[in-house]
Amino acid sequence: MSLQYFKIKNGTEFDTAVKKHLNMLPNWKQVYGKLSELLDEKITLLVQASDYLQIDCSEIKKEENQKLFKKDGSLRANSKKAKEVLAAYKDIIEECGLKGFENLGHINFCYGVMRFQGETMKSFKTSEHDIYYEASFDLEERSKGLVIPITDIEYQEKYLEELKKQKVA
């Protein structure tokens, strides 16, 4: 299996969507704290979605909060209190600048940047919010030109450069 290397093509809609996602990502730290405050519980695991609330139920200790969530961690829709929690969550999302946040997996899917069964694809993001890919298939063709081919040396050099930046930070 021969590997091919790519980097995200700057200036595309895909690039803009990825950069928006990566710029918004740090704001989720505030959401965990505010949601923990709201529920008076320590919340560390939740689906990062701006339009619905889903948490890891194992973190919920208070009985009144346990009644608000289904076994899968999604918020029940049949109680007044659950509706209040959802409204408060949406306010938190707005406050934290996360309205319209999209998950990176969803963005990749929408733009065709994904692997199929039996294929491999790895990626890393740079401090400049660019993404580099290693794939066992032609990702440029699949994404219809949203990534550009690079050499394996360019890929490795950028990867090492980013590792060094992380060590220093």
C-alpha positions as CSV (number, residue, x, y, z in Angstrom):
1,M,0.0,0.0,0.0
2,S,1.6,3.3,-1.0
3,L,0.8,6.4,0.9
4,Q,0.0,9.8,-0.4
5,Y,0.4,13.1,1.4
6,F,-1.8,16.2,1.2
7,K,-2.4,19.5,2.9
8,I,-5.6,21.5,3.1
9,K,-6.0,24.0,0.2
10,N,-6.1,27.5,1.7
11,G,-8.9,29.8,0.7
12,T,-11.5,27.1,0.0
13,E,-14.9,26.8,1.7
14,F,-13.6,23.7,3.4
15,D,-10.5,25.6,4.7
16,T,-12.8,28.3,6.0
17,A,-15.1,25.8,7.8
18,V,-12.1,24.0,9.3
19,K,-10.5,27.2,10.6
20,K,-13.8,28.3,12.0
21,H,-14.1,25.0,13.9
22,L,-10.5,25.1,15.2
23,N,-10.9,28.8,16.3
24,M,-14.1,28.0,18.2
25,L,-12.8,24.8,19.8
26,P,-11.1,26.4,22.8
27,N,-14.4,28.0,23.8
28,W,-15.8,24.6,24.8
29,K,-13.7,24.8,28.1
30,Q,-16.1,27.6,29.2
31,V,-19.1,25.4,28.4
32,Y,-18.0,22.6,30.7
33,G,-17.6,25.0,33.6
34,K,-20.9,26.8,33.0
35,L,-22.8,23.5,32.5
36,S,-21.3,22.1,35.7
37,E,-22.5,25.2,37.5
38,L,-25.9,25.0,36.0
39,L,-26.4,21.3,37.0
40,D,-24.3,21.7,40.2
41,E,-22.4,18.6,39.0
42,K,-18.8,18.2,37.6
43,I,-19.3,17.7,33.8
44,T,-16.2,16.7,31.9
45,L,-17.7,14.7,29.0
46,L,-20.3,16.0,26.6
47,V,-21.0,15.9,22.9
48,Q,-19.7,19.1,21.4
49,A,-22.9,20.2,19.7
50,S,-24.4,23.6,19.7
51,D,-28.0,22.6,19.1
52,Y,-28.5,19.7,21.5
53,L,-27.2,18.5,24.9
54,Q,-25.8,15.1,25.4
55,I,-23.5,14.1,28.3
56,D,-21.9,11.1,29.9
57,C,-24.5,10.0,32.4
58,S,-21.9,8.3,34.7
59,E,-21.0,11.8,35.8
60,I,-24.5,12.6,37.1
61,K,-24.8,11.9,40.8
62,K,-27.9,13.9,41.8
63,E,-31.2,12.2,41.4
64,E,-33.0,15.2,40.1
65,N,-30.4,15.5,37.3
66,Q,-30.5,11.8,36.5
67,K,-34.2,12.2,35.8
68,L,-33.4,14.9,33.1
69,F,-31.2,12.6,31.0
70,K,-31.9,9.3,29.1
71,K,-29.5,6.4,29.3
72,D,-27.6,7.5,26.2
73,G,-26.9,10.9,27.9
74,S,-29.3,12.9,25.8
75,L,-31.7,15.3,27.5
76,R,-35.3,14.2,27.9
77,A,-37.8,16.4,26.1
78,N,-40.9,15.5,28.2
79,S,-40.3,17.7,31.3
80,K,-40.4,21.4,32.1
81,K,-37.1,21.2,33.9
82,A,-35.4,19.5,30.9
83,K,-36.7,22.2,28.6
84,E,-35.3,24.8,31.0
85,V,-31.9,23.1,31.0
86,L,-31.8,23.0,27.2
87,A,-32.7,26.7,27.0
88,A,-30.0,27.5,29.5
89,Y,-27.5,25.3,27.6
90,K,-28.3,27.2,24.3
91,D,-27.8,30.5,26.2
92,I,-24.4,29.2,27.4
93,I,-23.5,28.2,23.8
94,E,-24.4,31.7,22.6
95,E,-22.5,33.3,25.5
96,C,-19.4,31.3,24.7
97,G,-19.4,32.2,21.0
98,L,-20.3,28.6,19.8
99,K,-23.5,29.3,17.9
100,G,-23.2,27.4,14.6
101,F,-20.3,25.2,15.8
102,E,-19.8,22.2,13.6
103,N,-17.9,19.1,14.5
104,L,-14.8,18.4,12.4
105,G,-16.0,14.9,11.4
106,H,-19.2,16.4,10.0
107,I,-17.2,19.1,8.1
108,N,-15.0,16.4,6.6
109,F,-18.0,14.3,5.6
110,C,-19.7,17.3,3.9
111,Y,-16.6,18.0,1.8
112,G,-15.7,14.4,1.0
113,V,-12.5,14.4,3.1
114,M,-13.0,10.9,4.5
115,R,-11.8,7.3,4.1
116,F,-13.8,4.3,3.0
117,Q,-13.7,0.8,4.5
118,G,-10.2,-0.7,4.0
119,E,-8.5,2.7,3.4
120,T,-6.3,4.5,5.8
121,M,-6.1,8.2,6.5
122,K,-4.3,10.1,9.3
123,S,-4.1,13.8,9.8
124,F,-2.6,16.4,12.1
125,K,-3.4,20.1,12.5
126,T,-0.8,22.8,12.7
127,S,-0.7,25.8,14.9
128,E,-1.8,27.9,11.9
129,H,-5.0,25.7,11.7
130,D,-3.9,23.9,8.5
131,I,-4.5,20.2,8.3
132,Y,-2.0,17.7,6.7
133,Y,-3.1,14.3,5.6
134,E,-1.5,10.9,5.0
135,A,-3.8,8.6,3.0
136,S,-3.8,5.3,1.2
137,F,-5.9,6.8,-1.6
138,D,-6.1,10.0,-3.7
139,L,-7.7,12.4,-1.3
140,E,-7.4,15.3,-3.8
141,E,-9.6,13.5,-6.2
142,R,-12.1,12.4,-3.6
143,S,-12.3,16.0,-2.1
144,K,-12.6,17.5,-5.6
145,G,-9.4,19.6,-5.1
146,L,-9.9,20.8,-1.5
147,V,-6.5,19.4,-0.6
148,I,-3.3,19.6,-2.5
149,P,-0.7,16.9,-2.9
150,I,2.7,17.3,-1.1
151,T,5.7,15.1,-0.8
152,D,6.2,12.8,2.1
153,I,9.2,14.9,3.1
154,E,7.1,18.1,3.3
155,Y,4.6,16.2,5.4
156,Q,7.3,14.8,7.8
157,E,9.1,18.2,8.1
158,K,5.8,20.0,9.0
159,Y,5.0,17.2,11.5
160,L,8.4,17.6,13.2
161,E,8.1,21.4,13.2
162,E,4.7,21.1,15.0
163,L,6.1,18.6,17.5
164,K,8.9,21.0,18.3
165,K,6.4,23.9,18.8
166,Q,4.5,21.7,21.2
167,K,7.6,20.8,23.2
168,V,8.5,24.5,23.6
169,A,4.9,25.5,24.6
